[in-house]
Amino acid sequence: LNPDDPRHDEAVEVLGGPWLVLAEVVPSELVEALTPRDFAVAVELSRGGGLDHFDALVAAQCVVRGARPLTTDSAILRATEGARRGR
């Protein structure tokens, strides 16, 4: 979702559709809200962990909540594992 990317408009259109579909089938009370602490941890994770902003937010939510992510993304797994070992 980078406005400078030549495929930005296409990405906005494609992503807009799946989010609207999910809004219809996933009750909002089952969605974990992002907190200011999530954003703060995400900044730190994106600095040194090789994560983009959105992946850093996913990892940060796990770190803040002491949870393990359900993902195959090796960068997110490394970031959350490293944070758990650092405690």
PDB file with one MODEL, atoms N, CA, C and O in Angstrom:
MODEL        1
ATOM      1  N   LEU A   1       0.820  -1.190   0.000  1.00  0.00           N
ATOM      2  CA  LEU A   1       0.000   0.000   0.000  1.00  0.00           C
ATOM      3  C   LEU A   1       0.862   1.251   0.000  1.00  0.00           C
ATOM      4  O   LEU A   1       0.664   2.165   0.800  1.00  0.00           O
ATOM      5  N   ASN A   2       1.803   1.270  -0.898  1.00  0.00           N
ATOM      6  CA  ASN A   2       2.697   2.410  -1.041  1.00  0.00           C
ATOM      7  C   ASN A   2       2.236   3.222  -2.246  1.00  0.00           C
ATOM      8  O   ASN A   2       2.248   2.705  -3.363  1.00  0.00           O
ATOM      9  N   PRO A   3       1.829   4.475  -2.056  1.00  0.00           N
ATOM     10  CA  PRO A   3       1.353   5.286  -3.177  1.00  0.00           C
ATOM     11  C   PRO A   3       2.374   5.451  -4.298  1.00  0.00           C
ATOM     12  O   PRO A   3       1.999   5.744  -5.433  1.00  0.00           O
ATOM     13  N   ASP A   4       3.653   5.267  -3.997  1.00  0.00           N
ATOM     14  CA  ASP A   4       4.690   5.389  -5.029  1.00  0.00           C
ATOM     15  C   ASP A   4       4.831   4.122  -5.861  1.00  0.00           C
ATOM     16  O   ASP A   4       5.480   4.138  -6.907  1.00  0.00           O
ATOM     17  N   ASP A   5       4.235   3.036  -5.413  1.00  0.00           N
ATOM     18  CA  ASP A   5       4.309   1.774  -6.148  1.00  0.00           C
ATOM     19  C   ASP A   5       3.410   1.846  -7.374  1.00  0.00           C
ATOM     20  O   ASP A   5       2.270   2.299  -7.276  1.00  0.00           O
ATOM     21  N   PRO A   6       3.906   1.408  -8.523  1.00  0.00           N
ATOM     22  CA  PRO A   6       3.077   1.484  -9.727  1.00  0.00           C
ATOM     23  C   PRO A   6       1.803   0.643  -9.649  1.00  0.00           C
ATOM     24  O   PRO A   6       0.865   0.883 -10.410  1.00  0.00           O
ATOM     25  N   ARG A   7       1.753  -0.322  -8.759  1.00  0.00           N
ATOM     26  CA  ARG A   7       0.565  -1.168  -8.622  1.00  0.00           C
ATOM     27  C   ARG A   7      -0.287  -0.776  -7.414  1.00  0.00           C
ATOM     28  O   ARG A   7      -1.122  -1.561  -6.963  1.00  0.00           O
ATOM     29  N   HIS A   8      -0.082   0.420  -6.895  1.00  0.00           N
ATOM     30  CA  HIS A   8      -0.796   0.880  -5.703  1.00  0.00           C
ATOM     31  C   HIS A   8      -2.312   0.818  -5.872  1.00  0.00           C
ATOM     32  O   HIS A   8      -3.007   0.266  -5.018  1.00  0.00           O
ATOM     33  N   ASP A   9      -2.831   1.379  -6.967  1.00  0.00           N
ATOM     34  CA  ASP A   9      -4.285   1.413  -7.158  1.00  0.00           C
ATOM     35  C   ASP A   9      -4.865   0.006  -7.211  1.00  0.00           C
ATOM     36  O   ASP A   9      -5.926  -0.258  -6.645  1.00  0.00           O
ATOM     37  N   GLU A  10      -4.168  -0.888  -7.890  1.00  0.00           N
ATOM     38  CA  GLU A  10      -4.620  -2.275  -7.970  1.00  0.00           C
ATOM     39  C   GLU A  10      -4.618  -2.925  -6.580  1.00  0.00           C
ATOM     40  O   GLU A  10      -5.553  -3.646  -6.230  1.00  0.00           O
ATOM     41  N   ALA A  11      -3.574  -2.670  -5.797  1.00  0.00           N
ATOM     42  CA  ALA A  11      -3.475  -3.242  -4.450  1.00  0.00           C
ATOM     43  C   ALA A  11      -4.609  -2.740  -3.559  1.00  0.00           C
ATOM     44  O   ALA A  11      -5.196  -3.513  -2.802  1.00  0.00           O
ATOM     45  N   VAL A  12      -4.909  -1.472  -3.646  1.00  0.00           N
ATOM     46  CA  VAL A  12      -5.995  -0.905  -2.835  1.00  0.00           C
ATOM     47  C   VAL A  12      -7.315  -1.564  -3.208  1.00  0.00           C
ATOM     48  O   VAL A  12      -8.111  -1.905  -2.333  1.00  0.00           O
ATOM     49  N   GLU A  13      -7.549  -1.743  -4.491  1.00  0.00           N
ATOM     50  CA  GLU A  13      -8.795  -2.367  -4.942  1.00  0.00           C
ATOM     51  C   GLU A  13      -8.893  -3.820  -4.485  1.00  0.00           C
ATOM     52  O   GLU A  13      -9.931  -4.244  -3.978  1.00  0.00           O
ATOM     53  N   VAL A  14      -7.819  -4.577  -4.662  1.00  0.00           N
ATOM     54  CA  VAL A  14      -7.827  -5.993  -4.295  1.00  0.00           C
ATOM     55  C   VAL A  14      -7.978  -6.164  -2.788  1.00  0.00           C
ATOM     56  O   VAL A  14      -8.783  -6.976  -2.333  1.00  0.00           O
ATOM     57  N   LEU A  15      -7.213  -5.409  -2.019  1.00  0.00           N
ATOM     58  CA  LEU A  15      -7.279  -5.553  -0.563  1.00  0.00           C
ATOM     59  C   LEU A  15      -8.585  -5.025   0.007  1.00  0.00           C
ATOM     60  O   LEU A  15      -9.094  -5.558   0.993  1.00  0.00           O
ATOM     61  N   GLY A  16      -9.126  -3.989  -0.602  1.00  0.00           N
ATOM     62  CA  GLY A  16     -10.395  -3.441  -0.125  1.00  0.00           C
ATOM     63  C   GLY A  16     -11.500  -4.472  -0.160  1.00  0.00           C
ATOM     64  O   GLY A  16     -12.300  -4.561   0.771  1.00  0.00           O
ATOM     65  N   GLY A  17     -11.551  -5.259  -1.235  1.00  0.00           N
ATOM     66  CA  GLY A  17     -12.575  -6.297  -1.375  1.00  0.00           C
ATOM     67  C   GLY A  17     -12.492  -7.367  -0.304  1.00  0.00           C
ATOM     68  O   GLY A  17     -13.497  -7.632   0.355  1.00  0.00           O
ATOM     69  N   PRO A  18     -11.304  -8.017  -0.089  1.00  0.00           N
ATOM     70  CA  PRO A  18     -11.241  -9.054   0.965  1.00  0.00           C
ATOM     71  C   PRO A  18     -11.577  -8.528   2.353  1.00  0.00           C
ATOM     72  O   PRO A  18     -12.192  -9.248   3.140  1.00  0.00           O
ATOM     73  N   TRP A  19     -11.185  -7.269   2.687  1.00  0.00           N
ATOM     74  CA  TRP A  19     -11.499  -6.738   4.014  1.00  0.00           C
ATOM     75  C   TRP A  19     -13.003  -6.569   4.181  1.00  0.00           C
ATOM     76  O   TRP A  19     -13.542  -6.827   5.257  1.00  0.00           O
ATOM     77  N   LEU A  20     -13.685  -6.138   3.121  1.00  0.00           N
ATOM     78  CA  LEU A  20     -15.135  -5.993   3.209  1.00  0.00           C
ATOM     79  C   LEU A  20     -15.815  -7.346   3.374  1.00  0.00           C
ATOM     80  O   LEU A  20     -16.797  -7.464   4.106  1.00  0.00           O
ATOM     81  N   VAL A  21     -15.297  -8.364   2.696  1.00  0.00           N
ATOM     82  CA  VAL A  21     -15.850  -9.713   2.844  1.00  0.00           C
ATOM     83  C   VAL A  21     -15.632 -10.198   4.275  1.00  0.00           C
ATOM     84  O   VAL A  21     -16.548 -10.743   4.890  1.00  0.00           O
ATOM     85  N   LEU A  22     -14.436 -10.005   4.803  1.00  0.00           N
ATOM     86  CA  LEU A  22     -14.162 -10.438   6.177  1.00  0.00           C
ATOM     87  C   LEU A  22     -15.047  -9.709   7.181  1.00  0.00           C
ATOM     88  O   LEU A  22     -15.475 -10.301   8.172  1.00  0.00           O
ATOM     89  N   ALA A  23     -15.321  -8.445   6.937  1.00  0.00           N
ATOM     90  CA  ALA A  23     -16.179  -7.680   7.843  1.00  0.00           C
ATOM     91  C   ALA A  23     -17.579  -8.288   7.926  1.00  0.00           C
ATOM     92  O   ALA A  23     -18.269  -8.130   8.933  1.00  0.00           O
ATOM     93  N   GLU A  24     -17.987  -8.970   6.885  1.00  0.00           N
ATOM     94  CA  GLU A  24     -19.300  -9.598   6.878  1.00  0.00           C
ATOM     95  C   GLU A  24     -19.331 -10.932   7.627  1.00  0.00           C
ATOM     96  O   GLU A  24     -20.377 -11.331   8.138  1.00  0.00           O
ATOM     97  N   VAL A  25     -18.200 -11.615   7.692  1.00  0.00           N
ATOM     98  CA  VAL A  25     -18.206 -12.959   8.283  1.00  0.00           C
ATOM     99  C   VAL A  25     -17.489 -13.061   9.627  1.00  0.00           C
ATOM    100  O   VAL A  25     -17.667 -14.052  10.335  1.00  0.00           O
ATOM    101  N   VAL A  26     -16.696 -12.080   9.990  1.00  0.00           N
ATOM    102  CA  VAL A  26     -15.979 -12.117  11.268  1.00  0.00           C
ATOM    103  C   VAL A  26     -16.581 -11.062  12.196  1.00  0.00           C
ATOM    104  O   VAL A  26     -16.486  -9.867  11.915  1.00  0.00           O
ATOM    105  N   PRO A  27     -17.192 -11.486  13.283  1.00  0.00           N
ATOM    106  CA  PRO A  27     -17.773 -10.520  14.218  1.00  0.00           C
ATOM    107  C   PRO A  27     -16.690  -9.593  14.793  1.00  0.00           C
ATOM    108  O   PRO A  27     -15.604 -10.045  15.155  1.00  0.00           O
ATOM    109  N   SER A  28     -16.994  -8.320  14.869  1.00  0.00           N
ATOM    110  CA  SER A  28     -15.997  -7.350  15.325  1.00  0.00           C
ATOM    111  C   SER A  28     -15.517  -7.622  16.746  1.00  0.00           C
ATOM    112  O   SER A  28     -14.388  -7.270  17.089  1.00  0.00           O
ATOM    113  N   GLU A  29     -16.349  -8.239  17.575  1.00  0.00           N
ATOM    114  CA  GLU A  29     -15.908  -8.531  18.954  1.00  0.00           C
ATOM    115  C   GLU A  29     -14.859  -9.635  19.007  1.00  0.00           C
ATOM    116  O   GLU A  29     -14.263  -9.862  20.060  1.00  0.00           O
ATOM    117  N   LEU A  30     -14.623 -10.323  17.897  1.00  0.00           N
ATOM    118  CA  LEU A  30     -13.583 -11.347  17.850  1.00  0.00           C
ATOM    119  C   LEU A  30     -12.272 -10.834  17.255  1.00  0.00           C
ATOM    120  O   LEU A  30     -11.319 -11.596  17.089  1.00  0.00           O
ATOM    121  N   VAL A  31     -12.229  -9.560  16.941  1.00  0.00           N
ATOM    122  CA  VAL A  31     -11.033  -8.957  16.356  1.00  0.00           C
ATOM    123  C   VAL A  31     -10.241  -8.263  17.457  1.00  0.00           C
ATOM    124  O   VAL A  31     -10.773  -7.432  18.192  1.00  0.00           O
ATOM    125  N   GLU A  32      -8.974  -8.612  17.558  1.00  0.00           N
ATOM    126  CA  GLU A  32      -8.098  -8.032  18.573  1.00  0.00           C
ATOM    127  C   GLU A  32      -7.704  -6.615  18.158  1.00  0.00           C
ATOM    128  O   GLU A  32      -7.079  -6.417  17.115  1.00  0.00           O
ATOM    129  N   ALA A  33      -8.068  -5.645  18.970  1.00  0.00           N
ATOM    130  CA  ALA A  33      -7.754  -4.252  18.661  1.00  0.00           C
ATOM    131  C   ALA A  33      -6.271  -3.965  18.887  1.00  0.00           C
ATOM    132  O   ALA A  33      -5.642  -4.535  19.779  1.00  0.00           O
ATOM    133  N   LEU A  34      -5.733  -3.085  18.074  1.00  0.00           N
ATOM    134  CA  LEU A  34      -4.355  -2.623  18.265  1.00  0.00           C
ATOM    135  C   LEU A  34      -4.334  -1.557  19.350  1.00  0.00           C
ATOM    136  O   LEU A  34      -5.225  -0.710  19.423  1.00  0.00           O
ATOM    137  N   THR A  35      -3.311  -1.608  20.190  1.00  0.00           N
ATOM    138  CA  THR A  35      -3.168  -0.648  21.278  1.00  0.00           C
ATOM    139  C   THR A  35      -1.951   0.237  21.013  1.00  0.00           C
ATOM    140  O   THR A  35      -1.115  -0.100  20.175  1.00  0.00           O
ATOM    141  N   PRO A  36      -1.844   1.351  21.710  1.00  0.00           N
ATOM    142  CA  PRO A  36      -0.644   2.181  21.553  1.00  0.00           C
ATOM    143  C   PRO A  36       0.645   1.402  21.838  1.00  0.00           C
ATOM    144  O   PRO A  36       1.660   1.619  21.177  1.00  0.00           O
ATOM    145  N   ARG A  37       0.603   0.501  22.816  1.00  0.00           N
ATOM    146  CA  ARG A  37       1.804  -0.301  23.107  1.00  0.00           C
ATOM    147  C   ARG A  37       2.161  -1.208  21.930  1.00  0.00           C
ATOM    148  O   ARG A  37       3.341  -1.401  21.638  1.00  0.00           O
ATOM    149  N   ASP A  38       1.154  -1.766  21.250  1.00  0.00           N
ATOM    150  CA  ASP A  38       1.411  -2.571  20.053  1.00  0.00           C
ATOM    151  C   ASP A  38       2.199  -1.758  19.023  1.00  0.00           C
ATOM    152  O   ASP A  38       3.174  -2.244  18.450  1.00  0.00           O
ATOM    153  N   PHE A  39       1.767  -0.524  18.799  1.00  0.00           N
ATOM    154  CA  PHE A  39       2.452   0.324  17.819  1.00  0.00           C
ATOM    155  C   PHE A  39       3.879   0.633  18.251  1.00  0.00           C
ATOM    156  O   PHE A  39       4.787   0.650  17.420  1.00  0.00           O
ATOM    157  N   ALA A  40       4.088   0.880  19.545  1.00  0.00           N
ATOM    158  CA  ALA A  40       5.432   1.178  20.045  1.00  0.00           C
ATOM    159  C   ALA A  40       6.357  -0.023  19.865  1.00  0.00           C
ATOM    160  O   ALA A  40       7.495   0.132  19.422  1.00  0.00           O
ATOM    161  N   VAL A  41       5.877  -1.216  20.206  1.00  0.00           N
ATOM    162  CA  VAL A  41       6.687  -2.420  20.046  1.00  0.00           C
ATOM    163  C   VAL A  41       6.936  -2.685  18.560  1.00  0.00           C
ATOM    164  O   VAL A  41       8.027  -3.113  18.181  1.00  0.00           O
ATOM    165  N   ALA A  42       5.937  -2.433  17.725  1.00  0.00           N
ATOM    166  CA  ALA A  42       6.097  -2.637  16.280  1.00  0.00           C
ATOM    167  C   ALA A  42       7.204  -1.768  15.705  1.00  0.00           C
ATOM    168  O   ALA A  42       7.943  -2.207  14.824  1.00  0.00           O
ATOM    169  N   VAL A  43       7.324  -0.552  16.190  1.00  0.00           N
ATOM    170  CA  VAL A  43       8.404   0.337  15.726  1.00  0.00           C
ATOM    171  C   VAL A  43       9.751  -0.287  16.036  1.00  0.00           C
ATOM    172  O   VAL A  43      10.641  -0.306  15.185  1.00  0.00           O
ATOM    173  N   GLU A  44       9.906  -0.794  17.244  1.00  0.00           N
ATOM    174  CA  GLU A  44      11.169  -1.423  17.626  1.00  0.00           C
ATOM    175  C   GLU A  44      11.444  -2.676  16.794  1.00  0.00           C
ATOM    176  O   GLU A  44      12.573  -2.894  16.356  1.00  0.00           O
ATOM    177  N   LEU A  45      10.427  -3.488  16.578  1.00  0.00           N
ATOM    178  CA  LEU A  45      10.607  -4.718  15.801  1.00  0.00           C
ATOM    179  C   LEU A  45      10.938  -4.421  14.342  1.00  0.00           C
ATOM    180  O   LEU A  45      11.727  -5.139  13.727  1.00  0.00           O
ATOM    181  N   SER A  46      10.351  -3.386  13.795  1.00  0.00           N
ATOM    182  CA  SER A  46      10.611  -3.078  12.384  1.00  0.00           C
ATOM    183  C   SER A  46      12.004  -2.478  12.205  1.00  0.00           C
ATOM    184  O   SER A  46      12.583  -2.567  11.122  1.00  0.00           O
ATOM    185  N   ARG A  47      12.540  -1.873  13.251  1.00  0.00           N
ATOM    186  CA  ARG A  47      13.902  -1.302  13.169  1.00  0.00           C
ATOM    187  C   ARG A  47      14.962  -2.368  12.993  1.00  0.00           C
ATOM    188  O   ARG A  47      15.838  -2.246  12.136  1.00  0.00           O
ATOM    189  N   GLY A  48      14.886  -3.413  13.801  1.00  0.00           N
ATOM    190  CA  GLY A  48      15.976  -4.373  13.796  1.00  0.00           C
ATOM    191  C   GLY A  48      15.609  -5.771  13.348  1.00  0.00           C
ATOM    192  O   GLY A  48      16.479  -6.637  13.247  1.00  0.00           O
ATOM    193  N   GLY A  49      14.330  -6.007  13.076  1.00  0.00           N
ATOM    194  CA  GLY A  49      13.918  -7.370  12.800  1.00  0.00           C
ATOM    195  C   GLY A  49      13.674  -7.706  11.348  1.00  0.00           C
ATOM    196  O   GLY A  49      13.288  -8.833  11.036  1.00  0.00           O
ATOM    197  N   GLY A  50      13.889  -6.758  10.448  1.00  0.00           N
ATOM    198  CA  GLY A  50      13.645  -7.040   9.045  1.00  0.00           C
ATOM    199  C   GLY A  50      12.172  -7.211   8.717  1.00  0.00           C
ATOM    200  O   GLY A  50      11.826  -7.886   7.748  1.00  0.00           O
ATOM    201  N   LEU A  51      11.298  -6.605   9.518  1.00  0.00           N
ATOM    202  CA  LEU A  51       9.866  -6.711   9.293  1.00  0.00           C
ATOM    203  C   LEU A  51       9.326  -5.414   8.691  1.00  0.00           C
ATOM    204  O   LEU A  51       9.764  -4.320   9.048  1.00  0.00           O
ATOM    205  N   ASP A  52       8.364  -5.555   7.769  1.00  0.00           N
ATOM    206  CA  ASP A  52       7.696  -4.347   7.304  1.00  0.00           C
ATOM    207  C   ASP A  52       6.698  -3.923   8.379  1.00  0.00           C
ATOM    208  O   ASP A  52       6.523  -4.621   9.378  1.00  0.00           O
ATOM    209  N   HIS A  53       6.056  -2.797   8.176  1.00  0.00           N
ATOM    210  CA  HIS A  53       5.188  -2.217   9.199  1.00  0.00           C
ATOM    211  C   HIS A  53       4.069  -3.178   9.609  1.00  0.00           C
ATOM    212  O   HIS A  53       3.808  -3.351  10.800  1.00  0.00           O
ATOM    213  N   PHE A  54       3.411  -3.800   8.636  1.00  0.00           N
ATOM    214  CA  PHE A  54       2.263  -4.652   8.947  1.00  0.00           C
ATOM    215  C   PHE A  54       2.683  -5.944   9.640  1.00  0.00           C
ATOM    216  O   PHE A  54       2.019  -6.383  10.580  1.00  0.00           O
ATOM    217  N   ASP A  55       3.771  -6.554   9.191  1.00  0.00           N
ATOM    218  CA  ASP A  55       4.268  -7.750   9.869  1.00  0.00           C
ATOM    219  C   ASP A  55       4.736  -7.420  11.285  1.00  0.00           C
ATOM    220  O   ASP A  55       4.562  -8.216  12.208  1.00  0.00           O
ATOM    221  N   ALA A  56       5.328  -6.246  11.444  1.00  0.00           N
ATOM    222  CA  ALA A  56       5.765  -5.826  12.776  1.00  0.00           C
ATOM    223  C   ALA A  56       4.572  -5.662  13.710  1.00  0.00           C
ATOM    224  O   ALA A  56       4.678  -5.962  14.899  1.00  0.00           O
ATOM    225  N   LEU A  57       3.441  -5.193  13.194  1.00  0.00           N
ATOM    226  CA  LEU A  57       2.247  -5.068  14.036  1.00  0.00           C
ATOM    227  C   LEU A  57       1.728  -6.430  14.483  1.00  0.00           C
ATOM    228  O   LEU A  57       1.321  -6.601  15.632  1.00  0.00           O
ATOM    229  N   VAL A  58       1.744  -7.394  13.572  1.00  0.00           N
ATOM    230  CA  VAL A  58       1.321  -8.756  13.935  1.00  0.00           C
ATOM    231  C   VAL A  58       2.239  -9.304  15.028  1.00  0.00           C
ATOM    232  O   VAL A  58       1.772  -9.829  16.038  1.00  0.00           O
ATOM    233  N   ALA A  59       3.540  -9.176  14.814  1.00  0.00           N
ATOM    234  CA  ALA A  59       4.503  -9.669  15.796  1.00  0.00           C
ATOM    235  C   ALA A  59       4.359  -8.930  17.125  1.00  0.00           C
ATOM    236  O   ALA A  59       4.437  -9.541  18.190  1.00  0.00           O
ATOM    237  N   ALA A  60       4.150  -7.629  17.060  1.00  0.00           N
ATOM    238  CA  ALA A  60       4.025  -6.830  18.281  1.00  0.00           C
ATOM    239  C   ALA A  60       2.825  -7.257  19.109  1.00  0.00           C
ATOM    240  O   ALA A  60       2.911  -7.332  20.334  1.00  0.00           O
ATOM    241  N   GLN A  61       1.707  -7.537  18.452  1.00  0.00           N
ATOM    242  CA  GLN A  61       0.542  -7.999  19.201  1.00  0.00           C
ATOM    243  C   GLN A  61       0.871  -9.283  19.966  1.00  0.00           C
ATOM    244  O   GLN A  61       0.449  -9.453  21.110  1.00  0.00           O
ATOM    245  N   CYS A  62       1.608 -10.162  19.344  1.00  0.00           N
ATOM    246  CA  CYS A  62       1.988 -11.406  20.012  1.00  0.00           C
ATOM    247  C   CYS A  62       2.945 -11.134  21.169  1.00  0.00           C
ATOM    248  O   CYS A  62       2.789 -11.696  22.252  1.00  0.00           O
ATOM    249  N   VAL A  63       3.922 -10.283  20.941  1.00  0.00           N
ATOM    250  CA  VAL A  63       4.897  -9.967  21.982  1.00  0.00           C
ATOM    251  C   VAL A  63       4.202  -9.344  23.188  1.00  0.00           C
ATOM    252  O   VAL A  63       4.433  -9.761  24.323  1.00  0.00           O
ATOM    253  N   VAL A  64       3.362  -8.360  22.950  1.00  0.00           N
ATOM    254  CA  VAL A  64       2.691  -7.644  24.036  1.00  0.00           C
ATOM    255  C   VAL A  64       1.788  -8.585  24.832  1.00  0.00           C
ATOM    256  O   VAL A  64       1.675  -8.456  26.051  1.00  0.00           O
ATOM    257  N   ARG A  65       1.152  -9.522  24.148  1.00  0.00           N
ATOM    258  CA  ARG A  65       0.203 -10.414  24.812  1.00  0.00           C
ATOM    259  C   ARG A  65       0.817 -11.727  25.272  1.00  0.00           C
ATOM    260  O   ARG A  65       0.129 -12.562  25.859  1.00  0.00           O
ATOM    261  N   GLY A  66       2.116 -11.917  25.009  1.00  0.00           N
ATOM    262  CA  GLY A  66       2.773 -13.164  25.380  1.00  0.00           C
ATOM    263  C   GLY A  66       2.234 -14.347  24.602  1.00  0.00           C
ATOM    264  O   GLY A  66       2.185 -15.466  25.113  1.00  0.00           O
ATOM    265  N   ALA A  67       1.828 -14.097  23.357  1.00  0.00           N
ATOM    266  CA  ALA A  67       1.222 -15.134  22.525  1.00  0.00           C
ATOM    267  C   ALA A  67       2.198 -15.584  21.441  1.00  0.00           C
ATOM    268  O   ALA A  67       3.177 -14.901  21.142  1.00  0.00           O
ATOM    269  N   ARG A  68       1.914 -16.730  20.870  1.00  0.00           N
ATOM    270  CA  ARG A  68       2.696 -17.237  19.743  1.00  0.00           C
ATOM    271  C   ARG A  68       1.884 -17.043  18.476  1.00  0.00           C
ATOM    272  O   ARG A  68       0.696 -17.363  18.445  1.00  0.00           O
ATOM    273  N   PRO A  69       2.513 -16.522  17.431  1.00  0.00           N
ATOM    274  CA  PRO A  69       1.759 -16.296  16.191  1.00  0.00           C
ATOM    275  C   PRO A  69       1.486 -17.601  15.448  1.00  0.00           C
ATOM    276  O   PRO A  69       2.302 -18.523  15.472  1.00  0.00           O
ATOM    277  N   LEU A  70       0.362 -17.666  14.807  1.00  0.00           N
ATOM    278  CA  LEU A  70       0.023 -18.798  13.956  1.00  0.00           C
ATOM    279  C   LEU A  70       0.345 -18.363  12.529  1.00  0.00           C
ATOM    280  O   LEU A  70      -0.504 -17.814  11.827  1.00  0.00           O
ATOM    281  N   THR A  71       1.582 -18.615  12.114  1.00  0.00           N
ATOM    282  CA  THR A  71       2.065 -18.166  10.817  1.00  0.00           C
ATOM    283  C   THR A  71       3.230 -19.036  10.366  1.00  0.00           C
ATOM    284  O   THR A  71       3.870 -19.718  11.166  1.00  0.00           O
ATOM    285  N   THR A  72       3.485 -18.993   9.074  1.00  0.00           N
ATOM    286  CA  THR A  72       4.685 -19.638   8.535  1.00  0.00           C
ATOM    287  C   THR A  72       5.721 -18.593   8.155  1.00  0.00           C
ATOM    288  O   THR A  72       6.771 -18.932   7.610  1.00  0.00           O
ATOM    289  N   ASP A  73       5.441 -17.332   8.435  1.00  0.00           N
ATOM    290  CA  ASP A  73       6.352 -16.237   8.099  1.00  0.00           C
ATOM    291  C   ASP A  73       7.555 -16.293   9.042  1.00  0.00           C
ATOM    292  O   ASP A  73       7.434 -16.025  10.237  1.00  0.00           O
ATOM    293  N   SER A  74       8.706 -16.641   8.489  1.00  0.00           N
ATOM    294  CA  SER A  74       9.896 -16.850   9.328  1.00  0.00           C
ATOM    295  C   SER A  74      10.347 -15.572  10.036  1.00  0.00           C
ATOM    296  O   SER A  74      10.872 -15.644  11.147  1.00  0.00           O
ATOM    297  N   ALA A  75      10.158 -14.420   9.425  1.00  0.00           N
ATOM    298  CA  ALA A  75      10.578 -13.166  10.071  1.00  0.00           C
ATOM    299  C   ALA A  75       9.718 -12.876  11.301  1.00  0.00           C
ATOM    300  O   ALA A  75      10.238 -12.441  12.329  1.00  0.00           O
ATOM    301  N   ILE A  76       8.423 -13.109  11.206  1.00  0.00           N
ATOM    302  CA  ILE A  76       7.546 -12.908  12.358  1.00  0.00           C
ATOM    303  C   ILE A  76       7.888 -13.907  13.460  1.00  0.00           C
ATOM    304  O   ILE A  76       7.946 -13.547  14.636  1.00  0.00           O
ATOM    305  N   LEU A  77       8.112 -15.151  13.078  1.00  0.00           N
ATOM    306  CA  LEU A  77       8.471 -16.175  14.069  1.00  0.00           C
ATOM    307  C   LEU A  77       9.775 -15.827  14.778  1.00  0.00           C
ATOM    308  O   LEU A  77       9.873 -15.965  15.997  1.00  0.00           O
ATOM    309  N   ARG A  78      10.783 -15.375  14.019  1.00  0.00           N
ATOM    310  CA  ARG A  78      12.061 -14.985  14.631  1.00  0.00           C
ATOM    311  C   ARG A  78      11.869 -13.814  15.595  1.00  0.00           C
ATOM    312  O   ARG A  78      12.409 -13.818  16.701  1.00  0.00           O
ATOM    313  N   ALA A  79      11.102 -12.820  15.171  1.00  0.00           N
ATOM    314  CA  ALA A  79      10.915 -11.635  16.007  1.00  0.00           C
ATOM    315  C   ALA A  79      10.207 -11.984  17.308  1.00  0.00           C
ATOM    316  O   ALA A  79      10.601 -11.502  18.370  1.00  0.00           O
ATOM    317  N   THR A  80       9.183 -12.804  17.247  1.00  0.00           N
ATOM    318  CA  THR A  80       8.455 -13.136  18.467  1.00  0.00           C
ATOM    319  C   THR A  80       9.243 -14.089  19.345  1.00  0.00           C
ATOM    320  O   THR A  80       9.182 -13.992  20.571  1.00  0.00           O
ATOM    321  N   GLU A  81       9.973 -14.996  18.747  1.00  0.00           N
ATOM    322  CA  GLU A  81      10.819 -15.912  19.537  1.00  0.00           C
ATOM    323  C   GLU A  81      11.923 -15.131  20.237  1.00  0.00           C
ATOM    324  O   GLU A  81      12.211 -15.367  21.411  1.00  0.00           O
ATOM    325  N   GLY A  82      12.534 -14.211  19.521  1.00  0.00           N
ATOM    326  CA  GLY A  82      13.589 -13.383  20.110  1.00  0.00           C
ATOM    327  C   GLY A  82      13.069 -12.553  21.259  1.00  0.00           C
ATOM    328  O   GLY A  82      13.761 -12.382  22.263  1.00  0.00           O
ATOM    329  N   ALA A  83      11.857 -12.030  21.132  1.00  0.00           N
ATOM    330  CA  ALA A  83      11.267 -11.234  22.202  1.00  0.00           C
ATOM    331  C   ALA A  83      10.962 -12.100  23.412  1.00  0.00           C
ATOM    332  O   ALA A  83      11.136 -11.666  24.551  1.00  0.00           O
ATOM    333  N   ARG A  84      10.504 -13.333  23.167  1.00  0.00           N
ATOM    334  CA  ARG A  84      10.220 -14.235  24.316  1.00  0.00           C
ATOM    335  C   ARG A  84      11.513 -14.609  25.045  1.00  0.00           C
ATOM    336  O   ARG A  84      11.531 -14.706  26.273  1.00  0.00           O
ATOM    337  N   ARG A  85      12.591 -14.819  24.286  1.00  0.00           N
ATOM    338  CA  ARG A  85      13.859 -15.163  24.947  1.00  0.00           C
ATOM    339  C   ARG A  85      14.443 -13.990  25.700  1.00  0.00           C
ATOM    340  O   ARG A  85      15.157 -14.167  26.686  1.00  0.00           O
ATOM    341  N   GLY A  86      14.135 -12.769  25.227  1.00  0.00           N
ATOM    342  CA  GLY A  86      14.676 -11.568  25.854  1.00  0.00           C
ATOM    343  C   GLY A  86      13.998 -11.181  27.157  1.00  0.00           C
ATOM    344  O   GLY A  86      14.447 -10.266  27.848  1.00  0.00           O
ATOM    345  N   ARG A  87      12.928 -11.867  27.489  1.00  0.00           N
ATOM    346  CA  ARG A  87      12.200 -11.523  28.737  1.00  0.00           C
ATOM    347  C   ARG A  87      12.902 -12.039  29.951  1.00  0.00           C
ATOM    348  O   ARG A  87      12.429 -11.839  31.070  1.00  0.00           O
TER     349      ARG A  87
ENDMDL
END
